[in-house]
Amino acid sequence: MMNTRTARMLTRYNAWANRMIFDAVAALPAGEAIKERQSLFRNMVHTLNHNYVIDRIWQAHLEGREHGYETRNTKDHPPLAELWRLQQEIDRWYIAWSDALSEAALDEKVNFTLIGGNPGVMTRGEVLLHIVTHTSYHRGFVADLFFQVPARPPTTDIPVYLREGMRDEAAVSGRVP
């Protein structure tokens, strides 16, 4: 069972890890982030776009509204800088959402329909856990693609966030520590 303290930590961790991977992708030599590679999502930016789309889909589920997506990714992706701006917006939304949650709200059930048409029910806490693990999974895809550049990907593990990232919480959440 998740509590509000953990929910808040997870949304901040996710935003921090997204910043780490976006910064690292942006620092790659020109063209590497969009270079076609043998990967499920063609390139690094398209993989990050998938994460953004999924974040938006689950945001809609949490808000009880339609999301408008027919697939789990868009055909094309915006430029990296634009995608980063959009990702920061959704990351800030999840942080604000987690800040407003009560313990009882974490256990509320959310009904939704998956992209494939199957219905589902999860608690808000389970949805959050899915969002964070899903995003981590696909950041791992991007990290693996770094080795094809070749370049070293950032370390985005929770222990690193807890050791180093907490000082960056203010930058992610917009609050002064």
JODA-V296886 format. One record per pair of residues at least 24 apart in sequence whose ideal C-beta (glycine too) atoms are under 6 Angstrom apart, sorted by the first residue. I is the first residue (numbers start at 1). GAP is how many residues later the second one is. D is the distance in whole Angstrom. If there is no record, write none. Layout:
<<I GAP D> <I GAP D>>
//
This chain:
<<2 104 5> <2 123 4> <4 97 5> <4 99 6> <7 91 5> <7 94 6> <7 121 6> <8 90 5> <10 122 5> <11 83 4> <11 84 5> <11 87 4> <12 157 6> <12 160 6> <13 145 6> <13 148 5> <14 118 5> <14 121 6> <15 76 4> <15 157 5> <16 145 5> <16 149 4> <16 152 6> <16 156 6> <17 139 4> <18 69 6> <18 73 6> <20 134 4> <20 136 5> <21 118 5> <21 121 6> <22 62 5> <24 130 5> <32 117 5> <33 47 6> <37 108 6> <37 111 6> <44 98 5> <44 101 5> <45 32 5> <45 35 5> <46 31 5> <47 91 6> <47 94 5> <47 95 5> <49 28 4> <49 34 6> <51 84 5> <51 87 5> <52 34 6> <52 35 5> <54 80 6> <55 35 5> <58 69 6> <58 73 5> <61 49 6> <61 51 4> <72 43 5> <95 78 5>>
//
